[in-house]
Amino acid sequence: MAELIEEEIGVKPQMIEGRGGIFDVVVDGKMIFSKHKEGRFPEPYEVINQIKPKA
């Protein structure tokens, strides 16, 4: 997913290793996806569409 984000948006994501199955996506201090809350991994474009600047 990190490579796709970089290709689509031109931003290199910072990956932070977690424990216990944590997978959160945080942009500018705002959590936009939490695997713990949703009970699943996000679809790539589910994250990308929230990150992309609105036209």
Secondary structure as UniProt FT lines:
FT   HELIX           2..9
FT   TURN            20..21
FT   STRAND          24..27
FT   TURN            28..29
FT   STRAND          30..34
FT   HELIX           35..38
FT   HELIX           44..51
//
